Amino acid sequence: MPSSTGSRLNVGGKDVPSVEDTGMFRSWSQDEDYIFGRALGAMPHRSNVTIKYTEDTPPYTAPEIIYTSSRTMGRDPNINLKYNLTWIFPVDVGFLYLVRLHFCETQLEVTHDNQRVFRVFIYNQTAEEQMDVIQWSGGNGSPVYRDYVVLVPGKSQAKQGLWLALQPNRDVIPKPDYADAILNGVEIFKLNQSDGNLAGPNPEPPMLGPSSTSSEPNQKKTTPKNKLSQSMIATGIATGAFLAILINICFLVHHQRRRKRSDEFGTSLAKSSWVPFSRTWRSTDENVSTLPLELCRYFSIVEIKAATNNFDRRLVIGAGGFGNVYKGYIDSGSTAVAIKRLNPSSKQGTREFWTEIHMLSQLRHVNLVALIGYCDDQDEMILVYEYVARGTLRSHLYGNDNPTLTWKQRVQICIGAAHGLNYLHTGAKNMIIHRDVKSTNILLDERLLAKVSDFGLSKLGPTSMSQTHVSTVVKGSFGYVDPEYYRRQKLTEKSDVYSFGVVLFEILCARPALMPSLPKEQVNLAQWARKCYHNGTLDQIVDPRLRGEIAYDCLNKFGEVADSCIRDRGIERPTMRDVVWSLQFVLKLQENAEKNINDGHGVEDVGCVDLDTGGTQASPSNPRGEVSASDFDDLFSSPGHVLNSRSSWEASSGGKSIQMGWNNSISNSKDERNSGIDQNL
C-alpha cells in the first residue's frame, strides 16, 4: 500500500534535521504551529536520561531527542481538567491516514503504573480511554508507540483538520496521581485511496527553522561531483521499500485488531458514518466567511429515527425556539445522546443550526456540551449532542421537584460554567462570544458538572488588536441582555460577563431573572439584587432553602463578584478569567467555614427571608402588582435608559413569554420571533 508522510513532529522540542535522525534521514518539525488555541501546556525536557529501546521499539523507530522532549498539560490539576491539549493537522480528504503517536515517560516523579492516565481522541473519536505510558512501555525511559488508521472521507479539494486531543482521565479506580497527559512525537502517513491513488495536494508543512534548512543537502548544485552514487540510490530504494512494507504490516495488524474490537475506536473506520459536510457554511451574516465544515459525524435520517423510535413524543426531554429535544441512543444502543430537531417553521432555527455546527465542531472542553454530529437529510435539520443527564440548571433552582442544590454545589456549578465561558473567550483560536448565557443554557451532568450549551446565537469576537467590539443586531433573552450592548449594539465578551452575573444572582436567590408578578422594584433580578447588595440586605433575598448554609464572608464575596459582573459599563466588569478565580476564592471561604464548624467553631446563620415567587404581590404604588408597558425600561435596562417602542414590550411579552419562561417552557409565537430581542428561552 503506497504512502506519503504528511507530518512528522518532535512534540515539545526543536526541529530535528535529517542528519540527526537514526539512520532513516527523516526531518522532524517542532509542534507549536499545529497546537489549537492558546493552551500550550508545559515542555519538560530531561537530556541526561538514557532511552531504553526495546525489541518492540527499536532505535530506528525515532531518535532519542524525540523521547527526551515532550509536551504535557502542566502542573495545575484544576486547569488541566478543564481543557484538552489539542493539535490540528491539515490533510486531504478521501484518504486513509496512519497516525503514529510516540510516548516516553522521562520525568522523575512518574515511575509507576496509574500515575498519569489520559484519554486520546483522534478525529473526534476515542482512540484510547486509559493511556498509561508506564504500563504500556514497562518503565521510565522506555519508549513506546501506537498506530491508528483513520479514514478522512470526502471529495472536496479543500483541506480538512485532523484533530488529535489528549485529556486527563481521573475516572480510573484507584484515581491516578496526576491529572495530566503527555506526548513526545507524532507521525502522519497518507495511505492510498481505494484505487491505489495517492494524488492530491499534500498538507503544507510549517516553515522550517534555520537549523533544519541549513542541514539539508544543497539541491542546487548539479555538477557530476555532486551526483548520487549508485550505491546511495540503491540504499534509498531499499529504505523506501522497507518503510512501505512496515506501514503495510502496521495497517494490516491494526485492521485485524480493529475487527475484533468493534466497540472501540478501531471499529472499521472505512465503514464509519463519519462523513463530511456536502455543503459549505451557510450564513446570512456577511461577516462570517464561507468554509467547508467536516469536523463532526453525519447521521442519516434513518439512523436518527432509529435512535428516537421514530421521534417518539415520550422521548421528548425539552423544547425551544429551535424545536423539540429527544433523548436517543446510537451505536447499537450503547450511547445516550440528546437529539435536537429543527422546527421547519422556525426561520431563526436555520441560522442557529449552521452557527452551532460551525462553533461547536471546533470546540472541545469539559464545561462545554459536545456536539457529536448532525443530520441534513430529507429536509431535516438535526443536531446530536452528548446527553447531559440532569438537564438545565434552572430546573434545579425553581419550578421543578428536583432535590435542592446545596450552597457548595451551587458555587461549584458557577465555577464550572465560568470555566466554559472563559475557554470561549480565551482558549479557542478566535474569541467566541456566547451571547445567550442563562440558566437554561447551563446543563448539569450526573456529577453536577456544569456544561454551557446552545451556541445558536454565538458570534466570533474581535479578530485583531485594533478591534474592541463587534457591531451586530441585539439578540439574547429578556433579563440577561447586557444593557450597554442593547443601547450601543456593540458586542464584546463583557456582554457574556453581564449575563453570567445575572445567573449568579439567580443561583443565589432561586428566582427568574424577570418576575412581572412582583412589585416594580423587584421585577428585574439584576437591579433588585444589586440594590440589596449595596444596601447590605442581600441576605434577605437568598433562597430560603439555603438558610444556615452560607457563611457571611462567603455571601459577601459572592455578592461582590456578581455585582461586579453587572456593572453598567462593560469596561468596569471583570474578565471571565477573573470571575473564575474570584469564585474559587468564594468556594475556599465556604470550605474554611465548614471546617470551622467541624472543628467545633460556629458559623453565623445567614439571615434569609421567604421569597414568594408564586403569586402576585401588591405595593402601595401599585396595588395590583402589575408591570405596565411604560415601565419596561426599568426592568430591562439600567435606570434612565428607555426602550424606543412600547409596542415591542407589548408584542414580545404581554405577560406571556416571561411567565412561560418561569414555567420552564417555550413560546414560539410570531410576535415573539419578531421582537427586537430573541426570547430563546
C-alpha positions in Angstrom: 0.0 0.0 0.0 1.7 3.2 -1.1 2.1 6.0 1.4 3.5 9.5 1.8 4.3 11.4 5.0 2.0 14.3 5.9 3.5 15.5 9.2 6.3 14.4 11.5 6.6 16.3 14.8 9.0 16.5 17.7 6.4 17.4 20.3 7.6 19.9 22.8 11.1 20.0 21.2 13.0 21.7 18.5 13.3 21.0 14.8 15.4 17.8 14.1 17.2 17.8 10.8 17.6 14.6 8.8 21.3 14.2 9.6 20.3 13.8 13.3 17.8 11.1 12.7 18.7 7.4 13.5 19.8 6.4 10.0 16.4 7.0 8.4 17.1 10.5 7.1 13.8 11.9 8.5 13.2 15.5 9.4 11.1 16.3 12.4 9.4 19.7 13.0 8.5 21.4 16.2 4.8 21.2 17.0 3.7 24.7 18.1 2.4 25.6 14.7 -0.2 22.8 15.0 -1.5 23.5 18.5 -5.1 24.6 18.8 -5.8 27.6 20.9 -3.5 29.3 23.4 -3.2 26.3 25.8 0.4 25.2 25.1 0.9 23.2 28.3 4.4 22.6 29.5 7.5 21.2 27.9 9.6 19.2 30.4 13.0 18.2 29.0 15.4 15.7 30.6 18.5 15.4 28.4 20.5 13.2 30.7 18.0 10.3 30.7 19.0 7.1 28.9 16.4 5.9 26.4 16.0 2.2 26.8 14.9 0.9 23.4 13.2 -2.5 23.2 12.6 -5.2 20.7 9.1 -3.7 20.1 10.5 -0.2 19.9 14.0 -0.4 18.2 16.3 2.6 17.8 15.2 3.3 14.3 11.7 4.0 15.4 12.6 7.6 16.4 15.8 9.3 17.6 16.4 9.8 21.3 15.7 13.5 21.1 12.1 12.7 20.3 11.7 10.8 23.5 13.6 13.1 25.8 11.4 16.1 24.8 7.7 16.1 25.4 4.7 18.3 25.9 2.4 17.9 29.0 -0.6 19.9 30.2 1.2 21.4 33.2 1.3 21.0 36.9 -2.1 22.6 37.9 -4.7 19.8 38.0 -7.6 22.2 38.3 -6.6 23.8 35.0 -5.8 20.5 33.3 -9.2 19.1 33.9 -10.8 22.0 32.2 -9.3 21.7 28.7 -7.9 19.3 26.2 -4.4 19.5 24.8 -5.1 19.6 21.1 -3.3 19.6 17.7 -4.8 20.1 14.3 -3.2 18.8 11.1 -4.4 20.0 7.6 -5.0 16.9 5.5 -6.5 16.0 2.1 -9.9 14.3 2.2 -10.7 10.9 0.7 -7.7 9.1 2.1 -6.7 6.7 4.9 -4.1 8.1 7.3 -1.8 6.2 9.6 -1.4 8.2 12.8 1.6 7.1 14.9 2.0 8.5 18.4 5.2 8.3 20.3 5.3 8.2 24.1 8.0 8.0 26.7 7.9 8.9 30.4 11.1 10.6 31.5 10.0 12.8 34.4 11.5 11.5 37.6 8.2 11.7 39.5 6.4 9.3 37.1 7.8 5.8 37.6 4.8 3.5 38.3 1.5 2.4 36.8 -1.6 4.6 37.3 0.3 7.8 38.0 -0.5 9.6 34.7 -3.5 8.2 32.8 -5.3 10.0 30.0 -7.6 9.7 27.0 -6.6 10.1 23.4 -9.0 11.4 20.8 -8.3 11.2 17.1 -10.7 12.8 14.5 -13.4 13.2 17.2 -13.3 9.5 18.2 -11.8 7.9 21.3 -8.6 6.1 20.4 -7.6 5.3 24.0 -9.7 5.5 27.1 -6.9 4.7 29.6 -3.5 5.6 28.1 -0.8 4.7 30.7 2.6 5.1 29.2 4.5 3.3 32.1 2.1 0.4 31.9 2.5 0.1 28.1 6.2 0.7 27.9 7.4 -1.1 31.0 9.1 1.7 32.9 10.5 5.2 32.9 12.8 5.9 30.0 11.3 3.1 27.8 9.7 4.4 24.6 6.5 3.1 23.1 4.4 4.0 20.1 0.9 3.3 18.9 -0.6 3.3 15.4 -4.1 4.2 14.4 -5.7 4.2 11.0 -8.2 7.0 10.3 -10.4 7.5 7.3 -10.9 11.1 6.4 -13.8 10.9 3.9 -14.9 13.3 1.3 -14.3 14.5 -2.3 -13.5 18.2 -1.6 -10.4 19.9 -2.9 -10.1 21.8 0.3 -8.1 20.6 3.3 -9.7 19.4 6.5 -8.5 19.5 10.1 -7.5 16.1 11.5 -7.7 16.6 15.3 -5.6 15.0 17.9 -6.5 15.7 21.6 -5.4 14.5 25.0 -7.5 14.7 28.1 -6.7 13.6 31.7 -8.7 10.6 32.9 -9.4 10.8 36.7 -12.3 8.3 36.5 -9.9 5.4 36.8 -10.0 3.5 40.2 -7.8 4.0 42.1 -7.6 7.6 41.0 -4.3 8.4 39.2 -1.7 10.6 41.0 -1.6 13.3 38.3 -4.3 15.0 36.2 -2.1 15.2 33.2 -1.3 13.9 29.7 2.0 13.5 27.7 3.0 13.2 24.1 6.5 13.0 22.6 6.1 12.7 18.9 3.6 12.4 16.0 3.9 10.9 12.5 1.1 11.1 10.0 1.3 9.0 6.8 -1.2 9.4 4.0 -2.1 6.0 2.7 -3.6 5.3 -0.8 -7.2 5.7 -1.9 -9.2 2.6 -2.7 -8.0 2.8 -6.3 -4.4 2.9 -5.2 -4.1 6.6 -5.9 -2.0 9.0 -3.8 -2.7 12.0 -5.9 -3.9 15.2 -4.4 -2.1 18.1 -2.7 -0.2 17.1 0.5 -0.6 19.2 3.6 1.7 22.2 3.6 4.3 21.8 6.4 5.2 24.8 8.6 8.2 26.9 7.7 11.3 25.2 8.9 13.7 27.0 11.1 17.4 27.7 10.2 18.5 24.5 12.0 16.5 22.4 9.5 17.1 24.3 6.3 20.8 24.7 6.8 21.4 21.0 7.3 19.6 19.8 4.2 21.7 18.8 1.2 22.2 21.5 -1.3 20.0 20.6 -4.2 21.0 23.5 -6.4 24.4 22.1 -7.4 24.1 19.5 -10.2 27.8 19.1 -11.3 28.9 15.4 -11.8 30.8 15.6 -8.5 27.6 16.1 -6.6 25.6 13.3 -8.4 24.4 10.5 -6.1 26.3 7.3 -6.4 24.6 4.1 -7.5 25.1 2.7 -4.0 23.3 5.7 -2.5 20.4 5.3 -4.9 20.1 1.6 -4.0 20.2 2.5 -0.3 17.4 5.0 -0.9 15.3 2.5 -2.8 15.8 -0.2 -0.1 14.9 2.3 2.7 11.7 3.3 0.8 10.7 -0.2 0.2 11.3 -1.1 3.9 9.1 1.8 5.1 6.3 0.8 2.7 6.4 -2.8 3.9 6.5 -1.6 7.6 3.5 0.6 7.1 1.6 -2.1 5.3 2.3 -4.5 8.2 1.2 -1.9 10.7 -2.0 -1.3 8.8 -2.9 -5.0 8.4 -2.2 -5.8 12.0 -4.2 -2.8 13.2 -7.0 -3.7 10.8 -7.3 -7.2 12.1 -7.2 -5.9 15.7 -10.0 -3.5 15.0 -12.2 -6.2 13.6 -12.0 -7.9 16.9 -12.8 -4.7 18.8 -15.8 -3.3 17.2 -16.8 -1.4 20.3 -13.6 0.5 20.5 -12.0 3.2 18.4 -10.7 0.6 16.0 -14.1 -0.2 14.6 -13.6 -0.2 10.8 -13.4 3.4 10.0 -13.8 2.6 6.3 -17.4 1.7 7.1 -17.9 4.5 9.6 -20.7 7.0 9.3 -18.2 9.8 9.9 -18.6 11.7 6.7 -18.0 15.3 5.8 -20.4 18.1 5.1 -21.5 18.1 1.5 -22.3 21.8 1.8 -20.4 24.9 2.7 -21.0 27.1 5.7 -24.3 28.9 5.2 -25.0 32.2 6.9 -26.8 35.4 6.3 -24.2 37.2 8.2 -21.8 38.9 5.8 -19.1 39.0 8.4 -18.9 35.2 8.5 -16.7 33.7 5.8 -17.8 30.6 3.9 -15.8 27.5 4.6 -16.3 23.8 4.4 -17.0 22.0 7.7 -16.0 18.4 8.0 -15.4 18.1 11.7 -18.3 16.1 13.1 -20.3 12.9 12.5 -23.0 12.7 9.9 -26.2 10.8 10.7 -28.8 9.8 8.1 -32.5 10.3 8.8 -32.8 6.5 9.1 -30.3 6.5 11.9 -32.0 9.4 13.7 -35.4 7.7 13.5 -33.9 4.5 14.9 -32.3 6.5 17.7 -35.5 8.2 18.7 -38.0 5.4 17.9 -39.3 7.5 15.0 -39.4 10.7 17.1 -41.5 9.1 19.9 -43.0 12.0 21.9 -42.4 10.1 25.1 -38.7 10.7 24.5 -39.0 14.5 24.4 -36.8 15.9 27.1 -37.0 19.6 26.2 -38.3 22.2 23.7 -37.1 25.6 22.5 -37.4 28.1 19.7 -35.3 25.6 17.6 -37.7 22.7 18.2 -38.0 19.6 20.3 -35.1 17.8 22.0 -35.3 14.0 22.2 -33.3 11.5 24.2 -32.0 8.8 21.9 -29.5 6.0 21.6 -26.8 5.5 18.9 -24.1 2.9 18.3 -26.4 -0.1 18.8 -28.0 1.5 21.9 -24.7 1.9 23.7 -24.5 5.7 23.8 -27.2 8.0 25.0 -27.5 11.3 23.1 -29.6 14.4 23.0 -31.2 15.0 19.6 -32.4 18.5 18.7 -34.8 18.6 15.8 -35.4 21.8 13.9 -38.9 23.1 13.7 -39.4 23.7 10.0 -41.4 26.9 10.7 -38.5 28.5 12.6 -36.5 30.8 10.3 -34.2 31.7 13.1 -33.6 28.0 13.7 -32.0 27.5 10.3 -29.4 30.2 11.1 -28.8 28.7 14.5 -28.3 25.2 13.0 -25.3 26.2 10.9 -23.9 28.6 13.5 -24.0 25.9 16.2 -22.3 23.3 13.9 -19.7 25.9 12.9 -18.9 26.8 16.5 -19.2 23.6 18.4 -17.5 21.3 15.9 -14.3 23.2 16.6 -14.5 23.3 20.4 -13.6 20.7 23.0 -13.9 21.5 26.7 -15.2 19.6 29.7 -17.5 22.5 30.5 -19.0 22.8 27.0 -21.7 20.5 25.7 -20.0 18.4 23.0 -21.6 18.3 19.5 -21.4 14.7 18.3 -22.9 15.2 14.8 -25.7 16.4 12.6 -28.3 15.3 10.1 -29.2 17.2 7.0 -31.3 14.6 5.2 -34.8 14.8 3.6 -35.2 18.4 4.5 -34.5 17.7 8.2 -32.0 19.7 10.2 -31.0 17.8 13.4 -28.2 18.2 15.9 -26.8 15.4 18.0 -25.2 16.2 21.3 -23.7 14.4 24.2 -26.5 13.5 26.7 -26.3 15.6 29.8 -28.3 13.6 32.4 -29.6 16.2 34.9 -30.9 18.8 32.5 -30.9 22.5 32.9 -29.5 24.5 35.9 -32.8 26.4 36.1 -34.8 23.2 36.7 -32.7 22.6 39.8 -33.3 26.1 41.2 -37.1 26.5 40.9 -40.2 25.3 39.1 -39.4 21.7 39.5 -39.3 18.8 42.0 -35.6 18.2 41.7 -33.6 18.0 45.0 -32.4 21.2 46.4 -28.8 22.1 45.4 -26.6 22.8 48.4 -24.7 26.1 48.5 -21.4 24.4 47.9 -22.8 22.6 44.9 -24.1 25.9 43.5 -20.7 27.6 43.8 -19.0 24.6 42.1 -21.6 24.8 39.3 -20.8 28.5 38.9 -17.1 27.8 38.7 -17.6 25.1 36.0 -19.8 27.4 33.9 -17.3 30.2 34.3 -14.5 27.9 33.1 -16.5 27.1 30.0 -17.1 30.8 29.2 -13.5 31.6 29.9 -12.5 29.0 27.4 -14.7 30.5 24.7 -13.2 33.9 25.4 -9.5 33.0 25.6 -8.9 29.3 24.9 -10.2 28.9 21.4 -8.3 30.1 18.3 -10.6 33.1 18.0 -12.7 34.7 20.7 -16.2 33.4 20.8 -19.0 35.4 22.4 -21.8 33.1 23.5 -24.5 35.9 23.5 -27.2 33.9 25.3 -25.8 33.0 28.7 -28.7 32.0 31.0 -29.7 29.3 33.4 -31.4 27.2 30.8 -28.3 27.1 28.7 -26.2 25.6 31.5 -26.7 21.9 31.8 -25.7 19.5 34.6 -24.4 16.0 34.2 -24.8 13.2 36.6 -21.9 14.5 38.7 -23.5 18.1 38.7 -20.6 19.2 36.4 -21.8 22.4 34.6 -21.7 22.4 30.8 -22.5 25.5 28.7 -24.8 24.8 25.8 -26.8 26.3 22.9 -24.4 28.2 20.6 -27.0 29.3 18.1 -26.6 33.0 18.8 -22.8 32.9 19.2 -20.6 35.3 17.4 -16.8 35.5 16.7 -15.3 38.3 18.8 -12.8 40.9 17.5 -10.2 39.3 15.3 -7.5 41.9 15.6 -5.9 44.0 18.4 -7.3 47.2 16.8 -10.9 45.9 17.2 -12.7 46.4 20.5 -16.1 45.1 19.7 -18.4 43.5 17.0 -21.3 45.6 15.7 -24.3 43.4 15.4 -28.1 43.4 15.9 -29.0 42.8 19.5 -30.1 39.3 20.4 -30.4 37.4 23.6 -33.0 36.7 26.3 -35.0 39.1 28.4 -33.5 39.8 31.8 -30.0 38.6 30.7 -29.1 41.0 27.9 -26.3 43.5 28.7 -27.9 47.0 28.7 -24.8 48.6 27.2 -24.9 46.1 24.3 -28.6 46.9 23.9 -28.0 50.6 23.8 -24.9 50.7 21.6 -25.4 47.5 19.6 -21.7 46.8 20.1 -21.0 43.3 21.3 -18.0 42.4 23.5 -17.1 39.5 25.7 -18.2 41.6 28.6 -21.8 41.1 27.5 -21.4 37.5 28.4 -20.0 38.6 31.8 -23.1 40.7 32.4 -25.4 37.7 31.6 -23.3 35.5 33.8 -23.7 38.0 36.7 -27.5 37.6 36.4 -27.1 33.9 36.5 -25.0 34.2 39.7 -27.8 36.1 41.4 -30.4 33.6 40.0 -28.4 30.8 41.6 -28.3 32.7 44.9 -31.9 33.7 45.1 -33.6 30.8 43.2 -35.9 33.0 41.2 -36.2 34.0 37.5 -34.3 37.0 36.0 -37.7 38.7 35.4 -40.8 38.3 37.5 -43.7 40.6 36.4 -45.9 39.5 39.3 -43.6 41.1 41.9 -43.6 44.8 42.9 -42.0 47.0 40.3 -38.6 47.4 42.0 -38.2 43.6 42.4 -39.2 42.6 38.9 -35.7 42.7 37.5 -33.5 40.4 39.5 -30.2 42.1 38.5 -31.3 45.5 39.6 -33.1 44.3 42.7 -30.2 42.1 43.9 -27.6 44.8 43.2 -29.7 47.3 45.2 -29.9 44.8 48.1 -26.1 44.1 47.9 -25.3 47.8 48.2 -27.8 48.3 51.0 -26.4 45.4 53.0 -29.6 43.4 52.7 -28.5 40.7 50.2 -29.1 38.0 52.9 -32.8 38.8 52.9 -33.3 37.7 49.3 -31.3 34.5 49.4 -33.1 31.2 48.6 -34.8 30.3 51.9 -33.7 26.6 51.5 -30.1 27.8 52.0 -30.8 29.2 55.4 -27.9 28.4 57.7 -25.6 27.1 55.0 -23.8 30.2 53.8 -21.1 31.9 55.8 -21.3 35.7 55.9 -17.8 36.2 54.3 -18.7 33.8 51.6 -22.0 35.5 50.9 -20.4 39.0 50.8 -17.7 37.9 48.4 -20.2 36.1 46.2 -22.3 39.3 46.1 -19.3 41.3 45.3 -18.4 39.1 42.3 -22.0 39.1 41.0 -22.3 42.9 41.4 -19.0 43.5 39.5 -20.3 41.4 36.6 -23.4 43.5 36.1 -21.9 47.0 36.3 -23.3 49.4 33.8 -20.1 49.9 31.8 -18.5 46.8 30.2 -15.0 48.2 30.8 -15.6 48.1 34.5 -16.6 44.4 34.5 -14.1 41.7 35.2 -13.0 39.2 32.6 -14.3 35.6 32.9 -10.8 34.5 34.0 -11.0 36.9 36.9 -14.5 35.6 37.7 -13.2 32.1 37.8 -10.5 33.0 40.3 -12.9 35.0 42.4 -15.5 32.2 42.6 -12.7 29.7 43.5 -12.0 32.1 46.4 -15.7 32.1 47.3 -15.6 28.3 47.5 -12.5 28.4 49.7 -14.2 30.7 52.1 -17.2 28.4 52.3 -14.9 25.3 52.8 -13.0 27.1 55.6 -16.2 28.0 57.3 -17.4 24.4 57.2 -14.0 23.3 58.5 -14.5 25.7 61.4 -17.9 24.0 62.2 -16.2 20.6 62.1 -13.6 21.9 64.5 -16.2 23.0 67.0 -16.4 26.6 66.0 -19.7 28.2 65.0 -20.7 29.9 61.7 -23.3 32.6 62.0 -26.5 31.8 60.2 -27.1 33.9 57.1 -30.4 35.7 57.5 -32.9 34.9 54.8 -36.5 35.9 54.1 -39.1 33.9 52.4 -39.3 34.9 48.7 -42.8 34.5 47.4 -42.4 33.7 43.7 -45.7 32.1 43.2 -48.4 34.8 43.4 -48.9 38.4 42.6 -47.7 40.8 45.2 -49.1 44.3 45.7 -47.4 47.6 46.8 -48.8 50.9 47.8 -47.9 52.5 44.5 -49.1 49.5 42.5 -51.9 47.8 44.4 -52.4 45.1 41.7 -48.7 44.3 41.4 -48.7 44.7 37.7 -46.0 45.9 35.3 -47.1 48.3 32.6 -45.5 48.8 29.2 -44.1 52.1 30.2 -42.2 50.5 33.0 -40.3 48.2 30.7 -37.1 50.2 30.6 -36.8 49.8 34.4 -36.9 46.0 34.1 -34.7 45.7 31.1 -32.1 48.5 31.1 -30.2 50.5 33.7 -32.1 53.4 35.2 -32.6 56.3 32.7 -32.3 54.1 29.5 -35.7 53.8 27.9 -36.7 51.4 25.1 -37.8 53.1 21.9 -41.0 51.2 21.4 -43.8 50.4 23.8 -45.2 48.0 21.2 -42.0 46.0 21.3 -42.7 45.2 25.0 -46.4 44.5 24.4 -45.7 42.3 21.4 -42.8 40.3 22.8 -44.2 40.0 26.3 -47.8 40.6 27.0 -47.0 38.9 30.3 -47.0 35.6 28.4 -43.5 34.7 27.4 -41.9 35.6 30.7 -44.4 33.6 32.6 -43.8 30.7 30.3 -40.1 31.1 30.9 -40.9 30.8 34.6 -42.7 27.6 33.9 -39.6 26.4 32.1 -41.4 26.1 28.7 -41.1 27.9 25.4 -43.3 30.2 23.3 -42.9 30.3 19.6 -45.4 32.9 18.6 -44.8 35.2 15.6 -44.8 38.2 17.9 -42.0 36.8 20.0 -39.9 35.9 17.0 -40.3 39.4 15.5 -39.4 41.2 18.7 -36.2 43.2 19.0 -34.7 40.7 21.5 -35.0 37.0 20.9 -36.9 35.2 23.6 -34.9 32.0 23.0 -35.8 30.7 26.5 
